[in-house]
């Protein structure tokens, strides 16, 4: 008995006669929907970096432009003329994914929703059926992430050319996966890695995976803000010298630049120092995928000589969350080892939606790489100028960190302590009363991230909300605020075992009174300063516990402790 095949997905609707990109009216500051422009016959100009609607099969775009300058956007269409503009081709991986999704096939492959035919209605009702139709497995025409020969290879090569690397890898495990791969590719068990003590948690987990031994350095720290800043070149130089005196040698240096607040280290000098010792410089550039693409933005780490950089393309650029890129430059690092590490660490079923979004973000940036961020930077300048006029609030700038090389202008960090407000209190008011959602909240500040999707209305709402805080909050004394300027407890450390050994050894819970002298089995990090106080494998000191109890008394956020009351800690069995 013959069974009919399930019906194929409906064909895509026929392309409209003309596909219009988002445009901006001569007399307006914000992009308008294409449909609104078409209905009203608006005479408009393209907004740099704006996402275009789905392109038609034809290779032209019909745009309506004014035959002469207009004073009124609603003027008669008789003064408009048609100009045919070439439509840019789809990025290689986006194109391949589109073609595969449009196939009329009887699919007997994963995933189980079968090209959207069995998509869960609860989610499909929210995001539509198209994401499921394009959620495809490793079909031959979509290439293989770990042995690319087709569209993935083309996409990665175009990304390498744009970002200035010798080779670029697409990541579907976020920058965390890239940090793991970078450390594993440059370090072997027992090797020493120089890195800041406040490095991302992924660096600690990479030391567990690789068996590397850390040589910590302390970043610059501003106690008024409670924020860690850049890495001083002299600190790295001292660490290299100390290791030589101990008969050891570092095999790599890892730094984070820019920081969450946009503070940049002097990567040029750090790379020169590292290379003079014959070792690579790895830069956790998760927050800096956009750097180097405007004259008012800091140079990228690759432009300053870094050997490996890992960027969260989804943070400031426009790929989907969890997608990142790893870039390599020079010949110090073994590329084959990077490939092997990535194959070990990443899923063998990578999401082609994530991969295609990386290709699309690259293509978007390529359209106008020197000016795509002009509007965002202008909005940032405007926001800072307006906020500087508000009484009782403070803006973070490079003067807060004497060793800061430069700062990312698209990060806006505002302090509220002069208003008697913590960052958490300010965040609650701005969210509840003004619908403002920030990127990061600290005990004394909030950090706002501006990007290509930020509009002037957003900035106006932010400024209005901060003005409301200023008016509504009576100035209070900041007495009693914890001064985290004494970081002696963070540098007075002794390592008894490597992070890897501490991870795998058996552990137990010990009361806080019996902890001094024991080996710590968990990572304890107070905010501020956002620098781990205790790391697995280190000896717990009286000084560290005193500091921990002091900041706990003042309500400082403490992460990583299995016991939130801090009446006990996890220690390693010796």
C-alpha positions in Angstrom: 0.0 0.0 0.0 1.4 3.4 -1.0 1.4 6.2 1.6 1.3 9.8 0.4 4.2 12.0 1.4 3.5 14.8 3.8 2.7 18.0 2.1 5.7 20.1 1.2 6.2 23.5 2.9 4.3 26.3 1.1 6.5 28.0 -1.5 7.7 31.5 -0.6 5.5 34.3 -1.7 6.3 35.9 -5.1 8.8 38.8 -4.8 7.3 42.3 -4.9 8.0 44.4 -7.9 10.5 46.3 -5.9 12.2 45.5 -2.6 12.9 48.6 -0.6 15.6 48.9 2.1 14.8 50.8 5.2 15.2 54.5 4.4 15.4 57.7 6.3 13.5 60.8 5.4 15.5 64.0 4.7 13.7 65.7 7.6 13.6 62.7 10.0 16.3 61.2 12.2 14.9 57.6 12.5 14.4 54.9 9.9 10.9 54.2 8.8 9.4 50.9 7.8 9.6 50.2 4.1 5.9 49.7 3.9 5.3 53.2 5.3 7.7 54.7 2.8 6.1 52.9 -0.1 2.6 53.9 1.0 3.4 57.6 1.5 5.9 57.8 -1.3 8.5 59.3 1.1 11.6 60.8 -0.4 14.3 59.2 1.8 17.9 58.3 2.3 19.3 54.9 3.3 20.2 54.4 7.0 23.8 52.9 7.2 23.9 49.5 8.7 20.1 48.9 8.8 18.9 45.4 8.1 17.3 45.0 4.7 14.1 42.9 4.2 14.3 39.6 2.4 15.7 40.2 -1.1 13.9 39.2 -4.2 15.2 36.8 -6.8 16.0 39.6 -9.1 19.3 41.4 -9.1 17.9 44.9 -8.9 16.2 47.1 -6.3 13.9 49.8 -7.4 14.2 52.9 -5.2 12.3 56.1 -5.4 14.5 59.2 -5.1 13.5 62.8 -5.4 14.2 64.5 -8.7 15.1 67.7 -6.7 15.4 68.6 -3.1 12.1 68.4 -1.3 10.8 70.3 1.7 7.8 68.1 2.4 8.1 64.3 2.4 4.4 64.0 1.4 4.8 65.9 -1.9 3.3 64.5 -5.1 4.9 61.4 -6.8 5.2 63.4 -10.0 8.4 64.8 -8.7 9.9 61.4 -8.1 12.0 59.3 -10.5 12.9 55.6 -10.5 16.5 54.5 -10.2 17.5 50.9 -10.6 20.3 49.9 -8.1 22.2 46.6 -8.1 21.1 44.3 -5.3 24.1 42.9 -3.3 24.3 39.1 -3.4 23.5 37.2 -0.3 26.4 36.1 1.9 27.7 32.6 0.9 26.4 30.7 3.9 23.1 32.7 4.1 22.6 31.9 0.4 23.3 28.2 0.9 20.9 28.0 3.8 18.2 29.8 1.9 18.5 27.5 -1.0 18.4 24.4 1.2 15.4 25.5 3.1 13.5 26.2 -0.1 14.0 22.6 -1.4 10.8 20.6 -2.0 12.0 17.3 -0.5 10.8 14.4 1.6 13.2 14.8 4.5 14.1 11.8 6.6 16.8 13.6 8.7 17.2 15.5 11.9 16.0 17.7 13.6 12.7 16.1 14.6 10.5 19.1 13.7 11.2 18.2 10.1 11.7 21.6 8.5 9.0 23.1 10.6 6.3 20.6 9.8 6.2 19.5 13.4 7.3 22.7 15.0 6.0 23.2 18.6 3.0 25.5 18.2 3.8 27.4 21.4 7.2 28.6 20.0 6.2 28.8 16.3 3.3 31.1 17.4 5.9 33.5 18.9 8.8 33.4 16.3 7.0 32.0 13.3 7.8 28.9 11.2 10.8 30.3 9.2 13.4 29.7 11.9 12.4 26.0 11.9 12.5 25.8 8.1 16.1 27.1 8.2 17.1 25.0 11.2 18.9 22.3 9.1 21.5 19.7 9.9 24.9 19.1 8.2 23.6 18.6 4.7 26.3 18.3 2.0 25.4 21.6 0.4 25.7 23.4 3.8 29.3 22.3 4.3 31.1 20.9 7.3 32.2 23.3 10.1 35.2 21.1 11.0 36.4 20.5 7.5 35.0 23.3 5.4 35.2 23.3 1.7 32.2 25.2 0.5 30.0 28.1 1.9 31.4 27.9 5.4 35.0 28.2 4.1 34.0 31.1 1.9 32.3 32.8 4.8 35.2 32.4 7.1 37.7 33.6 4.4 35.6 36.8 3.9 35.5 37.3 7.7 39.3 36.9 7.9 39.7 39.5 5.1 37.4 42.0 6.8 38.9 41.6 10.3 42.5 41.4 9.2 43.3 37.9 10.4 45.3 35.2 8.7 42.5 32.8 9.5 39.1 33.0 11.2 36.9 30.3 12.7 33.2 30.6 13.3 32.1 29.5 16.9 28.7 28.3 18.0 29.8 27.9 21.6 30.3 31.5 22.3 33.5 33.2 23.2 33.8 30.8 26.1 34.5 28.0 23.6 37.1 30.3 21.9 38.9 31.0 25.2 39.1 27.3 25.9 40.5 26.6 22.4 43.0 29.4 22.5 44.5 28.3 25.9 44.5 24.6 25.0 46.1 25.4 21.6 49.0 27.4 23.2 49.5 25.6 26.6 50.1 22.1 27.7 49.7 20.5 31.1 52.1 22.0 33.6 52.8 25.1 31.4 52.4 28.6 32.9 50.0 31.2 31.6 50.1 34.9 32.6 46.6 36.3 33.0 44.7 38.9 35.0 43.1 37.6 38.2 39.8 39.0 37.0 39.7 37.1 33.7 36.4 35.6 32.6 35.4 32.4 34.2 36.1 30.6 30.9 39.8 31.2 31.5 39.6 29.3 34.8 37.6 26.4 33.2 40.2 26.4 30.4 42.9 25.9 33.0 41.0 22.9 34.3 40.7 21.5 30.8 44.4 22.1 29.8 46.2 21.6 33.1 47.9 24.9 32.8 49.3 26.7 35.9 48.3 30.4 36.3 50.6 33.3 37.0 48.1 36.0 38.1 48.6 39.7 37.6 46.3 42.4 39.1 44.5 44.8 36.7 44.3 48.5 37.5 41.5 49.2 39.9 39.4 52.3 40.7 38.0 52.1 44.3 35.6 55.0 43.8 33.8 53.2 41.0 34.6 49.6 42.2 35.7 48.8 38.7 38.8 47.0 37.4 40.5 48.5 34.4 43.3 47.8 32.0 46.4 45.6 32.4 49.6 47.5 32.9 52.5 46.4 30.6 54.9 46.7 33.6 52.8 44.1 35.5 53.3 41.6 32.7 57.0 42.4 32.4 57.4 41.8 36.2 55.5 38.5 35.9 57.8 37.4 33.2 60.9 38.4 35.2 59.6 36.7 38.4 59.0 33.4 36.5 62.5 33.5 35.1 63.9 34.0 38.6 61.9 30.9 39.6 63.3 28.9 36.8 60.0 28.9 34.9 58.8 30.3 31.6 55.4 31.5 30.6 54.1 30.0 27.3 51.5 32.7 26.7 49.9 35.9 27.9 46.1 36.4 28.1 44.4 39.8 28.7 40.9 41.1 28.5 40.5 44.2 26.3 38.1 46.0 26.2 36.6 45.3 29.6 32.8 45.2 30.2 33.0 49.0 30.7 35.0 49.6 27.5 38.4 50.1 29.2 41.2 49.1 26.7 44.7 48.0 27.5 47.7 48.9 25.4 47.7 45.8 23.2 50.4 47.1 21.0 52.9 47.2 23.8 51.7 44.0 25.3 52.1 42.2 22.0 55.6 43.6 21.6 56.6 42.5 25.0 55.1 39.0 24.5 56.8 38.6 21.1 60.2 39.7 22.6 59.9 36.6 24.8 58.8 34.4 21.9 55.3 33.8 23.3 51.8 34.6 21.9 49.4 37.2 23.2 45.8 36.0 23.5 43.1 38.8 23.8 39.7 38.1 25.1 38.0 40.7 22.9 34.5 39.5 23.6 33.3 43.1 23.9 35.3 44.5 21.0 34.2 42.9 17.7 33.4 46.4 16.4 36.8 48.0 17.2 38.8 49.3 14.3 35.8 50.0 12.2 35.6 53.8 12.7 38.1 56.5 13.2 36.7 57.3 16.6 36.8 53.7 17.8 40.0 52.1 19.3 42.1 49.9 17.1 41.3 46.2 17.3 43.6 43.8 19.0 44.6 42.3 15.6 45.6 45.7 14.4 47.9 46.0 17.4 49.7 42.7 16.9 47.7 40.2 19.0 48.2 36.6 17.9 44.7 35.2 18.9 41.6 37.2 19.5 38.2 35.9 20.4 35.2 38.2 19.8 31.5 37.9 20.7 30.1 38.9 17.4 26.7 38.9 18.9 27.5 41.6 21.5 27.9 44.8 19.5 27.7 43.4 16.0 24.5 41.8 14.9 24.8 38.0 14.9 22.6 35.7 17.0 23.4 35.2 20.7 26.0 32.5 21.4 27.8 33.1 18.0 31.4 34.3 18.1 34.6 34.3 16.0 38.2 33.3 16.8 40.8 35.1 14.8 44.5 34.2 14.4 47.3 36.3 13.1 51.0 35.6 12.5 52.8 32.2 12.8 53.5 31.8 16.5 50.4 29.7 17.1 49.9 26.3 15.5 46.7 26.6 13.4 46.2 22.8 13.2 46.2 22.7 17.0 43.5 25.3 17.1 41.4 23.2 14.6 41.8 20.1 16.8 40.9 22.0 19.9 37.7 23.5 18.3 36.7 20.1 17.0 37.1 18.7 20.6 35.2 21.5 22.2 32.3 22.4 19.8 29.2 20.5 19.1 29.2 18.1 16.1 25.7 19.4 15.4 26.3 23.1 15.0 23.4 25.4 14.5 23.4 26.7 10.9 21.2 29.6 12.0 24.1 30.7 14.3 26.7 30.1 11.6 24.6 32.0 9.0 24.1 34.9 11.4 27.9 35.3 11.7 28.1 35.4 7.9 25.3 37.9 7.8 26.8 40.1 10.5 30.1 40.1 8.5 28.3 41.1 5.3 26.4 43.9 7.1 29.7 45.3 8.4 31.3 45.0 5.0 28.7 47.2 3.4 30.2 50.3 4.9 33.0 49.3 7.3 34.4 52.8 7.9 31.1 54.6 8.7 28.6 52.0 9.8 29.0 53.1 13.4 28.9 56.8 12.8 25.3 57.2 13.9 25.8 55.1 17.0 28.9 57.1 18.0 27.0 60.4 17.4 24.3 59.2 19.7 26.8 58.2 22.3 28.4 61.6 22.2 25.0 63.3 22.5 24.1 61.0 25.5 27.3 61.8 27.4 27.0 65.5 26.8 23.4 65.5 28.1 24.2 63.3 31.1 27.2 65.4 32.1 24.8 68.2 32.7 22.7 66.2 35.2 23.5 67.1 38.9 24.6 64.2 41.1 25.6 61.6 38.5 29.1 60.8 37.3 30.4 59.4 34.0 33.3 56.9 33.8 36.1 58.1 31.5 39.7 57.3 30.8 40.9 59.7 33.5 39.6 57.1 36.0 42.4 54.7 35.0 45.9 56.3 34.6 47.2 53.3 32.6 44.1 53.1 30.3 45.1 53.2 26.6 41.7 54.3 25.4 38.0 53.6 25.9 35.2 52.3 23.7 32.9 55.3 23.1 29.9 53.0 22.8 30.0 52.0 26.5 28.3 54.4 28.8 28.9 53.8 32.6 27.0 56.1 35.0 27.6 56.4 38.7 24.8 57.3 41.2 26.5 57.3 44.6 26.3 61.1 44.9 22.5 60.7 44.7 22.7 58.3 47.6 21.6 55.5 45.2 23.3 52.2 44.5 23.4 50.9 41.0 20.8 48.3 41.9 18.4 50.9 43.2 18.9 53.1 40.1 18.4 50.2 37.9 15.1 49.2 39.5 13.7 52.8 39.2 14.9 53.2 35.5 13.4 49.8 34.6 10.1 50.2 36.5 9.3 53.8 35.7 11.0 54.4 32.4 11.3 51.1 30.7 15.1 51.3 30.5 17.1 48.0 30.5 20.8 48.3 30.9 23.6 45.8 30.1 25.3 45.6 33.5 24.5 46.8 37.1 27.2 47.3 39.7 27.0 48.3 43.3 27.7 52.0 42.4 27.0 52.2 38.7 25.1 51.1 35.6 26.7 50.3 32.2 24.7 50.9 29.0 25.8 49.5 25.7 25.0 51.4 22.5 24.9 49.6 19.2 23.6 49.8 15.6 20.0 49.4 16.8 20.1 52.3 19.3 17.8 55.1 18.3 17.7 58.8 19.4 14.4 58.1 21.2 16.2 55.5 23.4 18.9 58.0 24.3 16.3 60.7 25.1 14.4 58.2 27.3 17.7 57.3 29.1 18.6 61.0 29.7 15.0 61.7 30.9 15.1 58.8 33.3 18.5 59.9 34.8 17.2 63.4 35.2 14.2 62.0 37.0 16.6 60.2 39.4 18.5 63.3 40.0 15.5 65.4 40.8 13.8 62.7 42.9 16.8 61.7 45.0 18.0 63.9 47.7 21.8 64.0 47.8 23.1 61.8 50.6 26.4 61.3 52.2 28.4 58.3 50.9 29.8 57.6 54.3 29.8 53.9 55.1 30.5 52.9 51.6 33.0 50.0 51.4 36.3 51.1 50.1 37.7 48.3 48.1 40.9 50.1 47.3 43.0 47.8 49.5 43.5 44.8 47.3 46.1 43.2 49.4 43.9 40.2 50.1 43.8 39.5 46.4 47.5 39.4 45.8 48.6 37.7 49.1 48.0 34.3 47.7 49.7 30.9 47.8 48.8 28.1 45.4 48.8 24.6 46.7 47.5 22.8 43.6 46.6 23.7 40.1 43.0 24.6 39.2 42.8 21.2 37.3 43.9 19.2 40.4 41.6 21.2 42.6 38.7 20.5 40.3 39.1 16.7 40.3 40.2 16.2 44.0 37.5 15.1 46.5 36.1 18.0 48.6 34.1 18.6 51.7 32.3 21.5 53.4 34.2 23.2 56.2 32.9 25.8 58.7 34.3 29.3 58.2 36.3 29.0 61.4 38.3 26.0 60.3 39.0 27.3 56.8 42.3 29.2 57.3 45.1 27.1 55.9 42.8 24.9 53.9 42.9 24.6 50.2 39.9 26.4 48.6 37.6 24.2 46.4 35.4 26.9 45.0 35.7 30.3 43.3 34.6 33.2 45.5 34.2 36.6 43.8 32.9 39.7 45.5 31.4 42.6 43.3 33.0 45.0 43.6 35.7 44.7 42.7 34.7 41.8 40.4 38.1 40.1 41.0 38.1 36.5 42.4 39.2 36.6 46.1 39.6 32.8 46.3 40.3 30.4 43.4 40.3 26.6 43.6 43.7 25.3 44.5 44.7 28.3 46.6 45.4 28.4 50.4 42.6 30.2 52.3 44.2 33.0 54.4 42.9 34.9 57.4 43.3 38.1 55.5 41.0 36.8 52.7 38.3 35.7 55.1 38.5 39.0 57.0 38.0 40.9 53.7 35.1 38.6 52.8 33.3 39.1 56.1 33.8 42.9 55.8 32.3 43.3 52.4 29.5 40.8 53.2 28.5 43.1 56.2 28.0 46.0 53.7 25.8 44.0 51.4 28.4 43.4 48.6 27.3 40.8 46.1 29.4 37.6 46.5 29.2 35.0 43.7 30.4 31.4 43.6 29.9 30.4 47.2 27.9 27.2 47.7 26.8 28.6 51.1 25.2 32.1 50.5 25.4 32.8 54.2 29.2 32.2 54.1 29.1 30.1 57.3 31.0 27.5 55.4 33.2 27.0 52.3 34.0 24.1 50.1 37.6 22.9 50.7 39.8 20.3 49.1 40.7 17.1 50.9 44.5 16.9 51.3 
